Amino acid sequence: MIFLDTGAFLALYIARDQYHDQSILAWRELEASTSRCFTSNFVLDETFTFLARRTSYDFAATRARSLLTSNVLEILRPDHEDELQAVDDFAKFADQGVSFTDCVSFALMRSRRIRRAFSFDRHFALAGFELWPDGWSRVHEPQAAYGARSDPPVA
């Protein structure tokens, strides 16, 4: 089982992303495996918004339709307990600048016993999860990293 974070999707779809080439290899490996793939509605919300800002809204909407109708990707939605746990993590990791979306991801991963995250975000390792692919980590700062619309859409 593996949880797919925003960075995994963005690196796949945005050719100028610093992890694009590595993500292509990782996605191929994941597609060839039998691992169950999970993400959340929060991650997808973040992904579609940043993708629209970096490419175009049409490009983002096309990818959104594809992901939302996928037979391979299971989209998790937090319940009340998950949300309360996310708030606890949000306070706990406040000094690290962790996003609330990441905290919801942590809660969902714990409640579903998912240990691995396809992510380039060191916050997942900080919260005790295994980053995949091994050894890739960056501080995920959405506004700074994904706020501009400078990258052309990836076909």
N, C-alpha and C positions, 0 to 999 in steps of 0.2 A: 504494500500500500504506500502511496506517495501523495502528498499534498502539493498542489501546484500554486505557487505564489505569483503575484502580479509581474515581477521581474522576469519570470520564465516566459510568460506570454509576450511581454514587450520586447524582450531580446529576440524572440522568434520573428515577430512581425516588423520590427524596425531595423532595417539593414545597417544603419549607422550606430546602433547600440553597441557599446563596447564589448558586450558578451554575445553578440549575434552569431559569430562563427562557432563559438563553443556551444551555444544553445542549439544550433542546428544539429550538431553531433549528438548532443544529449537527447533531443527530441527523437532522433532516429533510433537511438538505443531504447528509449522508453516505448516507442511504437512497436519495436520488435519483441518487447518483453511481455510478460503476462501480468504485470503490476496493475492493480486497480488504481485509477486516478481520481483524485478528489480535488475540489476547490470549493470556494464559497461564493455566495451571492455578493458578499462584500468585496472579495477579490475581483470578481467580474465587474462590478460597478467601478472600482478603481481602474481596472484595466481598460474598460471601454472609454472612460473619461480621459485618461492619459493618452490612449491611442488616438482619440479624436483630436486632441490638442497637438500631437506630434505628427499626425498624418492628415487625415480629413475625417469629417463626420461620416461620409458615405463609406469610406474604408472601414472605420470602426464599427458601423452598423452592420456591414457585411460579416465581419468577424464575430460580432455579437450574435447574430442569427445562427451562425455555424456552431459556436460554442454552446449556446442555449439549447440547441436541438441535437447535440452530440449524443450518440449511444454509448460512448466510451467514457465520457467525463461525468462523474457524479457530483452534482452541485449541492453542497451542504448549506443549510440555513440554521442560524442559531435559534435556540429556544431561550426562554427567560433565564434559566440557570447559566447557559453559555454567556449570555450578555452580562450577567452579574460577575461571572468569573473574568470576563474581558475587562470590566471596570477595575477589578482588583489588580489585574496585570498592568493596566494602564497607569495606575498609581504606583505600583511596584517598580516599573521600568521608566518612570517619568524622567529620571536623570539621563536616560539613554535616548530620549527623543523618539521612542517607539510610537508608531501610529495606532489608532484604535482598530483599524482594519487588521493589523498584525495581531493585536491582542485577541480579537474575535477568532482569528485563525488559530492561535495557540489554544484557546478554549475548545474549539471544535476538534482540533487534533488530539487533545487530551481525552475528551469525552468519547472519541471514536478509536482511541489507541493507535493513532497514526504517528509514527516516529520520524519519518523522513519527509523533508520538504525540498522540492525543486525550487530553489531560491538562490538569489545572489545577495540576500539580506542577512547580515550577521546577527540581527535581532533574533532570528530563529534559533541559532546556536546558543545565544545568550539565554534563551528561554528553555534550553535543554534538548532541542531537537537536532537531528542529524541533517546537515546540509548536503544536498545532492545536486549536481555532481560534486564529489569530494573536493574540498579545498577552495571552492569558489565562494567569495564573500565580499560584499560591499555594504556600505551604509546606504540604505534605501531612503532617499529624501525626495518624495514625489514632486513637490513644487519646483525644487532646484533641478532635479534630473529630468522630469517629464512635463514641465509646464510649457515649454516652447513648442511651436509648430514648424520647426526647421527641417525635419526629416521628411523626405518624400515617402509616399506609401510603398510598401513592398507588395509586389504582385504575387 
